[in-house]
Amino acid sequence: MTNQDLEALRKAITETDYALLKIIAERQKLTMEVARTKVKHHIPVRDHAREEQLLVRLIKQGAEVGLDAHFVTKLFHVIIEDSVLNQQSMLAQWANPDAQLPLNRVAFLGEKGSYSYLATQKYFSRRSGELMEIGCSSFAEIIQKVESNEADYAVLPIENTSSGSINEVYDQLQHTRLSIIGELTHPINHALLVHQDVEPGKIKTLYAHPQVFAQCSHFLAELGNVEVKPCDSTSAAMLKVNELKRDDVAAIGSSAGGKLYHLRAIKSNLANQKENHSRFIVVASNSIKVPLQVPAKTTVVMSTVQTPGALVDCLMVLKENNINMTKLESRPINGNPWEEMFYVDMQGNIEDGPMQTAIDKLRGMTRYFKVLGCYPVEEVSPTRVAAVNALTDK
């Protein structure tokens, strides 16, 4: 094959890729029309039976044109997830017209390249209006930016699959008047970032956020005698390595973030748990209304009376109303030794009957009770279809 033949093939691939993009864009327009119909007729965003039928048909059609069933399934899981999230975002915007801003001022931890920065970019990519990024050096500063109206929103990491809950954020929620209006889960892939290629064993000093060190403790043990220097954020750690330009220093952060600071990754997947994800919450001054067609989560904070079984009695209220609790977190109450505030995440919409009944009852059973927010669930679980069955079922 000559270079001319290769160039002709590459040109044909490029043209095919562009045609694919146009088709996907047309599909997105059609799904937005579907969303309008769902609003009109109060139909839920997701229809798992319809999604399963769709995947079965696509797997069979893919086989007819020589495409692997697993490839087709993976491809359309991404397309379906994007469709669901776009529809949910559109429904939420229609339900909260006053919340649509021409400029979204968003406070987050660190600067460009931090995981909070990447999560902010991801979340607001589906929201209308321009994005104004406000990097902060602490969780307290992030909250203060929104409370003082210097920012419209704040993005806060709340928990990680490896290091667990981020207690400092829970403590901030205990005292703020802000409401949770959204959430997202973002994959965390820690990499060893350096100014220029060097063997990991040559590293003498390592910069990272304390949470990152906790998530990569096994890797740190393997490195041996390395000086660990905590930073306010992963972006601050990357900036430090960029400024020093030394062969014996490194930062731990994302490869994407490292590129913004001209750093290269010499080792990846450093976390103790290889499936490492962080959950972020989005907070604002005002609460939002979540359409009943959209899967929702409600978060409350409460303090129970000091009697045996008081917490169990509260949790039984959720069971009686068929409400699934997805998280229970306790934090000490400042000034009240041995007393706890309980944070509870529940699946359900605050405007739904069972949730209203449960909340009304809990208010009467607790010493302190506050709804921190009701917000859309943005983690889309893929519809499962057995590829072999899809090909053999008649």
C-alpha positions in Angstrom: 0.0 0.0 0.0 1.4 3.4 -1.0 1.2 6.6 1.1 -1.3 7.8 -1.4 -3.6 4.8 -0.7 -3.2 5.3 3.0 -4.1 8.9 2.8 -7.2 8.1 0.7 -8.3 5.6 3.4 -7.7 8.1 6.2 -9.7 10.7 4.3 -12.6 8.2 3.9 -12.4 7.4 7.7 -12.5 11.1 8.5 -15.6 11.6 6.3 -17.3 8.6 7.9 -16.5 9.9 11.4 -18.1 13.3 10.5 -21.2 11.5 9.2 -21.4 9.6 12.4 -21.3 12.8 14.4 -24.1 14.4 12.4 -26.2 11.3 12.9 -25.6 11.3 16.7 -26.5 15.0 16.8 -29.7 14.3 15.0 -30.5 11.5 17.5 -29.9 14.0 20.4 -32.5 16.4 18.8 -35.0 13.6 18.6 -34.5 12.6 22.3 -35.1 16.2 23.3 -38.5 16.0 21.4 -39.1 12.8 23.4 -38.4 14.8 26.6 -41.0 17.4 25.7 -43.6 14.6 25.2 -42.7 13.2 28.6 -43.3 16.5 30.3 -46.7 16.9 28.6 -47.9 13.4 29.6 -46.0 13.1 32.9 -44.0 10.1 31.7 -40.8 9.0 33.6 -37.5 9.8 31.9 -36.4 6.1 32.0 -38.3 3.2 30.5 -36.1 0.1 31.2 -38.3 -2.2 29.2 -38.0 0.0 26.2 -34.2 0.3 26.7 -33.9 -3.5 26.9 -35.9 -4.0 23.7 -33.8 -1.3 22.0 -30.5 -3.0 23.0 -31.7 -6.5 21.9 -32.7 -5.2 18.5 -29.5 -3.2 18.1 -27.3 -6.3 19.0 -29.1 -8.4 16.4 -28.8 -5.7 13.8 -25.2 -5.2 14.7 -24.5 -8.9 14.1 -26.0 -8.6 10.7 -23.4 -6.0 9.7 -20.5 -7.8 11.5 -20.4 -5.8 14.7 -19.5 -7.5 18.0 -22.4 -7.7 20.5 -20.3 -6.4 23.4 -19.1 -3.4 21.3 -22.7 -2.5 20.3 -23.8 -2.8 24.0 -21.0 -0.6 25.3 -21.6 2.0 22.6 -25.3 2.3 23.2 -24.9 2.3 26.9 -22.9 5.6 26.5 -25.5 7.0 24.1 -28.5 6.0 26.3 -26.7 7.5 29.4 -26.1 10.8 27.5 -29.8 10.8 26.4 -31.1 10.2 29.9 -28.9 12.9 31.5 -29.8 15.5 28.7 -33.5 14.8 29.2 -33.2 15.1 33.0 -31.3 18.4 32.6 -33.9 19.7 30.3 -36.8 18.7 32.6 -35.0 20.3 35.6 -34.5 23.6 33.6 -38.2 23.7 32.6 -39.2 23.1 36.3 -36.9 25.9 37.5 -37.0 28.7 35.0 -35.9 31.3 37.5 -32.7 29.3 38.2 -31.4 29.7 34.6 -28.5 32.2 34.6 -26.6 33.6 31.6 -23.4 33.2 33.7 -22.9 30.4 36.2 -20.3 31.5 38.9 -19.1 28.3 40.4 -16.7 27.9 43.4 -14.7 24.7 43.8 -11.5 23.4 45.5 -8.2 24.2 43.9 -7.6 25.7 40.5 -7.6 24.4 36.9 -6.7 20.7 36.8 -8.0 19.7 40.3 -10.6 16.9 40.5 -13.1 19.4 41.7 -12.4 21.5 38.6 -12.9 18.5 36.3 -16.2 17.6 38.1 -17.3 21.2 37.7 -16.7 21.2 34.0 -18.5 17.9 33.7 -21.6 19.0 35.7 -22.1 22.4 34.0 -21.5 21.1 30.5 -25.2 20.2 30.4 -26.4 23.5 31.9 -27.2 26.6 29.9 -25.2 29.7 30.4 -21.5 30.4 30.5 -19.2 29.1 33.2 -17.2 31.3 35.5 -14.7 29.3 37.5 -13.8 30.4 41.1 -11.0 28.4 42.6 -10.8 28.3 46.4 -8.2 27.0 48.9 -10.6 25.5 51.5 -14.1 24.0 51.8 -15.0 26.9 54.2 -14.0 29.5 51.5 -16.1 27.6 48.9 -19.2 27.8 51.1 -18.6 31.4 52.0 -18.4 32.4 48.3 -21.9 31.3 47.8 -23.3 32.6 51.1 -21.9 36.0 50.3 -23.3 35.9 46.7 -19.8 36.0 45.2 -20.7 32.7 43.5 -24.0 31.1 42.4 -23.0 27.5 43.0 -20.4 25.4 44.9 -19.1 22.0 43.9 -18.0 19.9 46.9 -16.5 16.4 47.2 -18.6 14.5 49.7 -17.2 10.9 49.6 -14.8 8.6 47.9 -15.0 4.9 47.3 -11.5 4.4 48.6 -11.0 6.9 51.5 -14.7 7.2 52.5 -16.7 10.3 53.6 -15.1 13.7 53.6 -15.9 14.8 57.2 -15.0 18.4 56.8 -17.6 18.9 54.1 -20.3 17.3 56.3 -19.3 19.6 59.1 -19.7 22.6 56.7 -23.2 21.4 55.7 -24.2 21.3 59.4 -23.9 25.1 59.7 -24.7 26.5 56.2 -28.1 27.7 54.9 -27.3 26.5 51.4 -29.3 23.7 49.7 -28.0 20.7 47.7 -29.3 21.0 44.2 -27.3 18.3 42.3 -24.8 15.6 42.5 -22.4 13.7 40.2 -20.0 10.8 40.4 -16.6 11.4 38.8 -13.9 8.7 38.2 -10.7 9.3 40.0 -7.5 8.0 38.4 -4.5 9.1 40.3 -1.2 9.3 38.4 2.3 10.0 39.3 3.1 13.4 37.6 6.6 14.7 36.9 8.3 17.5 35.1 10.3 15.1 32.9 10.6 11.3 32.6 12.2 9.7 35.7 12.1 6.4 37.5 9.6 6.4 40.4 12.4 5.2 42.7 14.2 8.5 42.0 11.4 10.6 43.6 12.4 12.1 46.9 9.5 14.5 47.5 5.8 14.0 46.7 3.0 16.6 46.7 -0.7 15.9 46.9 -3.9 16.7 48.8 -4.2 14.7 52.1 -7.3 12.8 50.7 -5.1 11.7 47.8 -2.4 10.4 50.1 -5.0 8.4 52.0 -6.4 6.9 48.8 -2.9 5.9 47.6 -1.4 4.7 50.9 -0.4 1.3 49.4 1.6 3.0 46.6 3.3 5.3 49.1 4.4 2.3 51.1 5.9 0.8 48.0 7.8 4.0 47.3 9.6 3.8 50.6 11.5 6.7 51.9 9.7 9.6 50.3 8.9 13.0 51.9 5.2 13.6 51.7 4.1 17.2 51.5 0.3 17.9 51.7 -1.3 20.6 49.5 -4.6 22.4 49.6 -5.6 20.7 46.3 -4.3 18.5 43.6 -3.9 21.5 41.3 -1.7 23.2 44.0 0.5 20.1 44.1 0.8 20.1 40.3 1.6 23.8 40.2 4.4 23.2 42.8 6.0 20.5 40.7 5.7 22.7 37.6 7.4 25.6 39.4 10.3 23.5 40.9 11.1 21.7 37.6 13.2 19.2 39.5 13.8 15.5 38.7 13.3 14.3 42.3 9.8 15.8 42.9 6.4 14.6 41.8 2.7 15.2 42.3 -0.3 12.9 42.4 -3.3 13.9 40.4 -5.1 13.3 37.2 -3.3 12.9 33.9 -5.7 15.4 32.3 -5.0 18.0 35.1 -1.2 17.3 34.8 -1.3 18.3 31.1 -2.5 21.8 32.0 0.7 22.2 34.0 3.0 20.6 31.4 3.5 17.4 33.6 3.7 13.9 32.3 2.3 10.8 33.9 4.9 8.0 34.5 2.6 5.7 36.5 -1.2 5.5 36.7 -3.9 3.7 38.8 -2.2 4.5 42.1 -5.3 4.3 44.3 -5.7 1.4 46.7 -9.0 0.6 45.0 -8.7 0.5 41.3 -12.4 1.3 40.8 -12.0 4.7 42.5 -14.7 7.3 42.2 -15.6 10.5 44.1 -19.1 11.7 44.6 -19.6 15.5 44.5 -22.6 17.6 45.5 -23.6 20.9 44.0 -25.0 23.5 46.5 -26.8 26.9 45.9 -28.6 29.5 47.9 -32.0 28.3 46.8 -33.5 24.9 46.6 -34.9 23.5 43.3 -38.0 21.6 42.2 -37.3 18.2 40.8 -40.0 16.9 38.3 -41.5 13.7 39.4 -40.5 12.1 36.1 -36.8 12.4 37.2 -35.2 10.0 39.7 -34.5 12.1 42.8 -32.6 11.9 46.0 -33.4 13.8 49.2 -30.8 14.5 51.9 -31.7 15.5 55.5 -29.8 16.2 58.7 -31.3 15.4 62.1 -30.5 15.0 65.8 -32.4 12.4 67.7 -33.7 12.5 71.2 -31.3 10.9 73.8 -33.3 7.7 74.4 -32.5 4.1 73.6 -33.5 3.1 70.1 -34.3 6.7 69.0 -32.3 6.4 65.8 -33.8 3.0 65.0 -37.3 4.4 65.4 -36.4 7.1 62.9 -35.1 4.6 60.4 -38.2 2.5 60.8 -40.2 5.5 59.5 -38.3 5.1 56.2 -39.1 1.4 56.1 -42.8 2.0 56.8 -43.0 4.4 53.9 -41.0 2.1 51.5 -38.1 4.6 51.3 -34.6 3.3 50.5 -31.8 4.9 52.5 -28.6 5.1 50.5 -26.3 6.6 53.1 -26.2 7.3 56.8 -23.4 9.5 58.2 -22.9 10.6 61.8 -20.9 13.7 62.9 -20.3 15.1 66.4 -22.2 18.2 67.5 -19.8 20.9 68.5 -20.2 21.8 72.2 -22.3 18.7 72.9 -20.0 15.8 73.8 -21.1 12.3 72.7 -24.0 13.7 70.7 -24.3 13.2 67.0 -25.9 14.8 63.9 -27.1 12.2 61.4 -27.0 12.9 57.7 -29.4 10.7 55.7 -29.5 10.2 51.9 -32.8 8.7 50.6 -34.1 7.7 47.2 -37.2 9.7 46.5 -38.7 13.1 45.7 -39.7 15.5 48.5 -42.9 16.3 46.6 -43.9 12.6 46.5 -46.5 11.4 49.1 -44.5 8.8 50.9 -41.5 11.1 51.3 -43.7 13.9 52.6 -45.3 11.6 55.1 -41.9 10.4 56.3 -40.5 13.9 56.7 -43.5 15.1 58.6 -43.2 12.2 61.0 -39.5 12.6 61.5 -39.8 16.3 62.3 -42.0 15.4 65.2 -39.6 12.7 66.5 -36.3 14.6 66.4 -34.8 17.4 68.3 -33.4 19.0 65.2 -34.4 18.3 61.6 -33.6 20.0 58.3 -33.9 19.1 54.6 -30.6 19.9 53.0 -32.0 19.3 49.5 -33.9 17.3 46.9 -32.0 16.9 43.7 -31.8 14.8 40.5 -29.9 11.5 40.6 -27.3 11.8 37.9 -25.8 8.3 38.1 -27.4 6.3 35.3 -27.2 2.6 35.8 -26.8 0.7 32.4 -29.6 -1.5 31.2 -28.5 -5.1 31.3 -29.0 -7.4 28.4 -27.3 -10.8 27.9 -25.6 -10.4 24.6 -25.8 -14.1 23.8 -29.5 -14.3 24.6 -30.1 -11.2 22.5 -28.6 -13.0 19.5 -30.3 -16.4 20.1 -33.8 -15.2 21.2 -36.3 -15.4 18.4 
